[in-house]
Amino acid sequence: MREGSHAVDWGRRRSGAAGSSHTERLRERGAWEPQSPAMDEQVPALCEQLVRAVTVMLEPESRQEYRLEALKFCEEFKERSPLCVPCGLQLSNRSHSPCVRHFGLHVLEHVIKFRWNDMSREEKVCLKDSVMDLISHGMHPILEEESHIKDMMARIVVEMAKREWPQHWPDLLNELDSLTRVGEAQTELVMFILLRLAEDVVTFQNLPTQRRRDIQTTMTQKMDVLFAFMLNILQQSVQQYQHLKTDPANSVKAQGMCRVAVASLKTLAGYIDWVAITHIMADNCKLLGMLCVLLSEPELQLEAAECLLIAVSRKGKLEDRIPLLILFGDEAIEYILSVAQMADTETLEEKRYILLKRICQLICTLGTQICALTQSPDLKVNVPGNFNKYLETLLSFTRHASQFLTSSTILTWGTIFRHEVLSRHPQLLAAIPDFLRSSMVSIVRVGFPSKDNSPSCKYSRMDYESDEDFNGFFNSFRALMGGVVRAACYLDPHTGFCIAKEWLQFQLSAPLDPGPHNAQPGDALCSPTSTSFLQWEAMTFFCECVTSQLFRVVPKEELPVAEGIGLLQQVLSYETMDPLILSFVLTNLSSLMPFITCLSSYVPPVLSKLLDAISFPLSGDMKVSKSRGEMNVRRHANSSLIKVCRDYPELVQPHFEQLHARVTALLGEEQLLTQMGKCALMEALILASNQFKSYDRQQVLLEELIGPLVSGCVSEKTQRAFSGPDEFIYFVGADILMHQQEEEDRGAPSRSQLSLCTFALLGMVKRSQWPTDPEEAKAGGFVIGYSASGAPLLRNPGARLLLKVLDSLLALIRTMNNLYLPEVMGKMGDTFCKSLNMLAMDRKLLMGTSQSAIEDCDLPAKTNLSRIQFFFASLFDNCCQILGHCGPSMPHEFYSVPDLASRLLSSVFTNADNVPDYRLRLILRVLVKPLILSCPAEKYESLVCPILGPLIIYLYQRLSQKWLSINQRTVVSEEDYTEEDSECQEVLEEQLVRQLTREVVDLIGSCCIARKSNDFCASGADVGHSAGQADGDEEEMMTTEAVAPGPIELTELGQFLLANEEISTSLLVISFSPLVWKDTMACQKAASHLCWPLLKQRPQYPELRGLMEQVPDVPRDSLEQFDAKLLAPPQKVGEKKRREHFKKLIAGCIGKPLGEQFRKEVHIRNLPALFKKKTKSAPDSDSVLSSCDSSLVALFQP
């Protein structure tokens, strides 16, 4: 390779041809010349000492003190000795062991990195020549040389190049070219050098800006030659390898050439990502063609596939990516598909499996590119003619036994199905049935690493460490697959419904297979591992996805009513006593429910089927243990019945009397249903009664259902139980926990009645409502007057019952808070204290503990402690939810209660200091937040201020103290953590503080902030792909914004709170406090939603600007630049540039990262600039004027 000369003649370096021999130069100079003869004598002896020291350091038998002494000697030698270079060169000789050679090379690297600036020019030139000669003559053959020796040699050359090339080392590329003629080992090393140079300069950018710009500019200028050089090395090595591998006598030589080819491919992979795409497409896409051909070469196919993947994954301008469509050609697709088929052999090898993954990624990335290119109307790129062949290739990976490969294709299918152009293409529409049928196989929950019930198990053993890992992956995968199935059915809903109908009919007719390990004499019930269970589970999920799109997309007059009703009839006729299968039957019944709108005569059998399932017989004693499947059937039936009454009340109303009679009969059987089951039946009746649209009739029903329960709750006995903690503990039988032995649970009836009452009240306030039509509401007797603004005042049929029991609810909450009084907990003992702890399932959810991959069929037997703990948790939750729903469901009656604020404060926030964080978080989320948000404006002064003002101050004080404790805990020595249980408890407490902090930020934001485009509480943007979404045509994709989109405005409540002097200060303090509390989510939400309206006004107010200037080491010019470019940018600023500007602003404030604080700094000096900007000289005014025909001065003369 020839290189333009930008050299500076700075030494006594011998002039001559660019490719002159390193050996001649070294012979002339006498290799590395020591400073004196005495030093020359010291080198051999010092090398012997270094060899012994390295040996001591690396031998396992060495004693620790000897090893430390040897290490100290070596480190001092590197830092202080003037003989580092001659010793390093001598130790790097191939006569030494690899460890000693590596140390010698490491010494040379240390000299270059930390002493280069102190060396003379002659010493630098001599060291460069010595290193190049070492590469030429000091290496073993390619198959014998250690990889770490090659890596170290490449690092040394690159470190010198970073300091000298191109200004002081113009012949570098020519010298590398000369090295490739020495042998295979040198050629491979040259490839490593070029790769490392590209990584350091372009990828990692770990050198000063000017040096990086000089080197990258030179590489870009010479890329034609450089790229041709690398391609030539690849082509020659591949040709020689293919020629030699057929001759057994040349197998060693062939392996060496294979190594060179692999190194060439890896080097190309380091360049393909950033070089101009013209180099990749040069010579009629020669590189891509070579890579496709190499896919069929077993020893090179993985590296070739990775190169292709990098090339296809390129971003940048869309028009630059159009040449990539050559890979959609028949020949290229055939190469890719044939390689995938060859790699997918019966014998599973890790390398072949990795190749399959790369090919799958390649195919998916090609799909992303075609989506991006065909999306743009400016490019006018047509869909490839063999698009169907590409879809077949993609489908082959979707059908693969590996769940990982299948999941890798899902996002590509989703992007194509949602694409504005491709989704209408006939070839894609023709592929939908095949995709849907392949998805039917992949969503079956098989492939656990510990099992052998599927071909995917062997692949899962390579991808996942445990069944829990696979189960977590499979859950997310199936959710993604469901979204893509819905997208496919959006395009062709009828085909999807036909396939779902076939699968459902097959399962309805197939006999149940409980599996060989589950069938016991006289017992043929399925378990979660049974074949029938797995098939029913997958089929049900598929049918739900399909039918939801059918009713969403297809107009009602075009629905396949006959087929749907027939399928509904078959589901209703199916009878089974297997609870697991019956639960799936109910799910399918729910998904087919919209068909009853076409034929209302099926409403009675649907209701009958659901009511039969609600009373599904339990196999054991309800008080001792229950089957999980049996309980799930009942819950499922309850929720389905509620759904029918909620979504189709007009269809249920004609059959209300029959439903009412059946529900009343079920409620009369005391031992048949659980309390939650009874409340679900009441909810269903309340929902159905809303269709009466009559206040009196709805109130009569509520009195019938809820009245007796309310009467029991306000009875003298119950009121006495709510008067204090001791009375309440005795009333519910919690005092039994004071005894060590299990005793008869005398408090069970009281707990049962209290739970039923609160569950029923909650169902009433959630479900009872007035008609949405104002005229119907007025006719039904719901309107009792009008507000000052003219809006009707509506009354809720359940308000009278709720107000009757309100004082009891407040007393109950007060008493439950007082259970946490230290004197009560100390008196009752540790077992009672455990009953007030967080439920185990909530704790696992909070801690992110992985759930079991397969649930047990039977629920564990309950103890007195578990029963009372669940009772306390559900009772408190119900009470808070009842009060929280009162505001939205019965605003007029509830907010008109006298002294409501003081009554709530004296109840809900009693003993708040001792109430644990998880309960305080519940209070904020389900009680305070809806109470405040639903409050009418005229009640702000009397209700919101007395509650929210003290609450904000209290929350700030509590969270500040909590975070102070957490911060102090992080600096405590590890000696204090002696017990694993205490450490787990501290982690749990910290997570609860984080959740409470986020809840507070969410509460403040919901009260004060309003957005026009999205709600404050939205957790994030829609993750789905819109029809028009494709890969962007800019340099980078914007995934997140520093400030959430949409204009921020204060709500009416927010304006009122900020206008209140007593509340505004505490509101402002708690809004900014999350910035210093160590929770990322709370900090981000507070910064973007609560603090941003104030922060963006900083440049306008000197006080705020002065506050920012008080931050240490924040330069004024950086602050002004930050304000100009980010607060009011003339154009949209990318996220990457945003972060760079902010990083520069706070660089002096935050200092160095901890990992870099004790690292020895490397200083690379800038060299003379390659290109100097030419300053334009100002034109001579006289010459300009004289060149004019008539002088300009004359124009102004009279």
C-alpha positions, 0 to 999 in steps of 0.5 A, a space after each residue: 500500500 502506498 501512502 501520502 507523505 505527511 511526515 516530518 523529518 525529525 531524526 537520523 532515520 535512514 532515508 530510503 524506500 518506504 518498504 525498507 527492511 526493519 532488519 537493515 535499520 536495526 543492524 545499522 543502529 545496533 538494535 536498541 542501544 543502551 545508554 552506556 556499556 555498564 547498562 549493557 551488562 546489566 540487561 542480561 542479569 536484570 532479565 534473569 531476575 525478572 524471569 524469576 519474579 514472573 515465575 514466582 508470581 504465576 506458580 501456584 506453589 509460591 508463598 504469598 509473601 514471595 509473590 507480593 515481593 516479586 510483584 513489587 519488584 516488577 512494578 518498581 522495574 516498570 516505573 523506574 528502570 531506564 532499561 525497560 525497553 532493552 529488557 522488554 525486547 529481550 524478554 519478548 524473544 520467542 525463546 522464553 515461555 509465553 508468560 515471560 514473553 507476555 510480561 516483556 511485551 507488557 513492559 514495552 506497552 507500559 513504556 509506550 503509554 507512560 514514557 513516550 512523551 519523555 523519549 527522544 525522537 531517536 529512541 521512538 524510531 528505534 523502538 518502533 523498528 524493534 517492535 516491527 522486527 520482533 513481529 517479523 522474526 520473533 513469532 512462532 508459527 500461526 498455530 503455535 503462537 499464543 493468542 494473548 501474545 498476538 493480542 499484546 503485540 497488536 496493542 503495542 503497535 496500536 499504542 504507537 500508532 495512536 501517538 505517531 500516525 500519520 504525521 510521524 509514521 507515514 509508512 505504517 500501512 506500507 510496513 503492515 503490508 510488508 508484514 503480510 508477506 512474511 507469513 500467516 502469523 504476521 498476516 493474522 497479526 496485521 488484521 488484529 492491529 487494524 481491528 484494534 486501531 478501529 476499535 480504539 479510534 472509532 468504537 471506544 474513542 479512548 484518545 484525545 479529540 484531535 488525535 482521534 480526528 487525525 487518525 479517523 480522517 486518515 483512515 477515511 481518506 485511505 479507506 479505498 486502499 485499506 478496504 481493498 487490502 482487507 478484502 484481498 487478504 480475505 480472498 487470498 486466504 480463503 482460496 488457499 484454505 479451500 485449495 489446501 484443505 482437500 490435501 491431508 498433507 497440507 492440513 496444518 497449512 490449511 488451518 493456518 490460512 483458515 485462521 487468517 481468514 477468520 481474522 480478516 472477517 473479524 477485522 472487516 466486522 470492526 469496519 463495516 459498521 462505520 465506513 461509508 456504505 460505498 465501500 461495502 457496495 463497491 465492485 457490484 457488492 463484492 463484499 456481500 457476495 463473498 460473505 454469502 458464499 462463505 456462509 457455506 464454509 463450515 469453519 468461516 460461516 459464523 464470522 461471515 454471518 456476523 459480518 453480514 448481520 453488521 452490514 444489514 443492521 446499519 443505520 443512517 440515511 435511508 437512501 444509503 441503505 437501498 443497496 442492501 436490498 440485493 440480499 433479497 435476491 433469489 441467490 442470496 436468500 437461497 444461500 441463507 436458507 441452505 445454511 440455516 438448514 445445514 446448521 439445524 442438524 439432529 446433533 445439537 452443537 453450540 457453534 451451530 446453534 449460535 450460527 442459527 441465531 445469527 442467521 435468524 437475526 440477519 433475516 429479522 434485520 432484513 425485514 426491518 430494513 425493508 419495512 423502513 425503505 418501503 415506508 418512505 414515500 420519497 424513495 419509492 422502493 418497491 416490495 421485492 418480487 420474491 417477498 414470499 421467499 423471504 417470508 418462507 425463510 422467516 417462517 422457517 425460524 418461527 417454526 423452529 423447535 427453539 423457543 428462543 429462535 421463535 421469539 426472535 422473529 416475533 417483533 419482525 412479524 409484528 412490524 410487518 403486520 402493522 406496516 402501512 405498505 407491506 400489510 396490504 401485500 398479497 404475499 403477506 396475506 397469503 402467509 397469515 394462515 401458516 403463521 397462525 398455525 405455527 404460532 399454535 405450536 409455539 404457545 404451548 408451554 413446553 420446553 422446560 430445561 429439566 424435562 424431555 417432553 418436547 424437541 425444544 427442551 434441548 435448546 432450552 438447556 443451552 439458553 436457560 439455567 433453570 425452569 424459573 428462567 425459562 418460565 419467565 421468558 415464556 410468559 413474556 414471549 407468549 404475551 408478545 406472540 399474542 399481540 402479533 397474533 392479534 395483528 395478523 387477525 386484524 388483517 384477516 380475522 375470518 381466517 383466524 377465527 376458522 383456525 381457532 374454531 377448528 382447534 377449539 372443536 378438536 379440544 372439545 371432542 378429544 378425550 382428556 389425557 392426564 398424563 402417565 404420572 398423574 393418573 391414579 386409580 379412580 382419579 383422572 384429573 389433570 395437573 399443570 403438566 398434563 398434556 391436555 392441560 397444556 393444549 387447553 391452555 394454549 388453545 384458550 390463549 389463542 382463541 382469546 386473541 383471535 375472537 377479540 380482533 374478530 369483534 373489533 374489526 368485523 362489522 356486526 352484520 358481517 360476523 360469522 354468527 352461525 359458526 359463532 353460535 354453534 361454537 358457543 353451543 358446543 362450549 355450553 354442552 361440554 361437561 367436565 368435572 376437571 377443575 383445570 379444564 373447566 376453567 379454560 372452558 369458562 374462558 372460552 365461553 367469555 371470549 364467545 360471549 359477544 355472539 349472544 348479542 346476535 341471539 339473546 335466547 342463549 343468555 339463560 344457558 350462559 347464566 346457568 353454566 356460570 352459576 353451576 360453576 360458581 357452586 362447583 363442589 370442593 373435594 376437601 374441607 373448606 376450612 382445612 385445605 382447598 384445591 387451587 383448581 377448584 377455587 380458580 373455577 369458582 373465581 373464574 365463574 364469578 368474574 365471568 358472571 360479573 362481566 356478563 352483567 356489566 357488558 350486557 345488562 340489557 340482555 340480562 334484564 329480561 331474565 333478572 328474576 330467574 337470576 335473582 332467585 338463583 343467586 338468593 338460593 346460593 346465598 342461602 346455603 351458608 357453607 357452599 360459598 366463600 365470602 368473596 363468592 357471595 359478594 361476587 354474586 351480589 355485585 352481579 345482581 347490583 350491576 344487572 339492577 342498574 338497568 332498572 334505571 329506577 332509584 327506588 327499585 335499585 335501593 330496594 334491592 340494595 336494602 335486601 342484599 346489603 341491609 342485613 349486613 349493615 345492621 350487623 355492622 352497626 349493632 351494639 356488639 360490633 360497635 363495642 368491638 370497634 371501640 379499642 384494640 383489645 376489644 377488637 382482638 377478642 372480637 375477631 379471635 386474634 388473641 388465640 395467637 398468644 398461645 403456642 398451640 393450635 386451638 379452636 378458632 372461636 372468632 371465625 364467625 365474627 371474622 367471616 361476617 365482618 369480611 362479608 360486610 366489607 366486601 359487600 359494601 365495596 361491591 355496592 360503592 363500585 357497582 351501584 350507579 345512576 344512568 348515564 343519560 341525564 333524561 333517564 336519570 331525571 325520570 328514574 328519580 336520581 336527580 335531587 337538584 342542581 348546582 350553581 353552575 346548572 349541573 344536576 346533583 345525582 344521588 346514589 341508591 347505595 348512599 343511605 346504607 353507606 352513610 349509615 355505616 360510615 362511622 363504623 368504618 371510620 372506627 374500624 380503621 382507627 382501631 386497626 391503626 391502633 393495633 400497631 401501638 407498641 403497648 398492644 404489640 408488646 402485650 400480644 407477642 411475636 405471633 400476633 405481630 406477624 399477623 400484621 405483617 405484609 402478606 407473603 404474596 405481596 412481599 414476593 411481588 415487591 421483592 421480585 422473587 421468582 414464582 414457581 414455574 408450575 403451581 401446586 395443585 393444592 393450596 397449603 393447609 391454613 393455620 390460625 396465623 395465616 387466616 388472621 393475617 389474611 383477614 387483617 390485610 383484606 379488611 383494611 384494604 376493603 375499608 380504604 377502598 370503600 372510602 376511596 370509592 365514595 367520592 367518585 360514586 356518590 359525591 353529593 352525599 359523601 362530601 356533604 357529610 358534616 366535619 368529614 375532614 376532621 373525622 377522616 383525620 381522626 380515623 385514617 391517620 391515627 397512630 400514623 407514626 407506627 403504621 407501616 409503610 405498606 399500609 400508608 402507601 395503600 391509604 395514599 393510593 386507594 383512599 387519599 388520591 381518589 378522595 382528593 381528585 373527586 372533591 368538588 371545587 367548593 369543598 377545597 377549603 373545608 376538605 382538601 386543605 385540612 387533609 392535604 396540608 398536614 399530610 404533605 408535611 408529615 410525608 416529607 418528614 417521614 420520608 426524609 427520616 427514612 432516606 436518612 436511615 437508608 443512606 446511613 445504612 449503606 456506610 455501616 460496616 459489613 460486620 453488622 450484617 450477621 444474619 441473613 434474615 435481618 439483611 432481607 428485612 432491610 432490603 424489604 424495608 428499603 423497597 417499601 420506602 421506594 414504593 411509598 416515595 413513588 406513591 407520594 410523587 404520583 399523588 402530588 403530580 395527580 393533584 397539581 399537574 394536567 397534561 393535554 396529550 397524556 395522563 400524569 400517571 401513565 407509566 410510559 409510551 405505547 410500546 406497540 408499533 403503529 402502522 406507520 412506524 419503521 426504522 428512523 432515517 436519522 443517525 440515532 433513534 430517539 427512545 426517550 425524552 428528557 421531558 415528557 411530551 405534552 404541555 404541562 399545566 396546573 389543574 384547578 386544584 393545583 392552582 388552589 394549593 399553590 395560592 394557599 400560603 400554608 400549603 404552597 411551601 410544603 408542596 414545593 419542598 416535597 416536589 423537589 425532595 425526590 431529587 435527593 432521595 435515591 430512587 431513580 423512578 421517583 427522581 425522574 418523575 419529579 424532575 420531569 413533571 413536578 420540577 420542570 415547570 419551575 426549572 425552565 424559568 431559570 434563565 428569566 429570574 436572577 434568583 434561580 440563575 444565581 442558585 445554579 451558579 452556586 453549584 461548584 465548578 459549573 462554568 458560566 459559559 457552559 451554563 449559557 450554552 446549556 440554556 440556549 441549546 436545550 431550553 429553547 432549541 431552534 430545532 429538536 435536539 437528540 437524546 445523545 447530544 442532550 446528555 453530552 451537553 449536560 455531562 459537560 455542564 456537571 463534569 467539574 461538579 461530579 468529578 471522575 467516576 470511582 473506577 477511574 479515580 485511582 487509574 494512572 492517566 495516559 497522556 497522548 500529545 497532539 501532533 501538528 494538524 494535518 489540515 490547516 484552515 485557510 483564512 480568507 484575506 479581505 479584498 483590497 478596496 482600491 482594486 475593487 473600486 478600480 475594477 468597476 467601469 464607473 467609480 462607486 464614489 462618483 455615484 454619490 457626487 452631485 
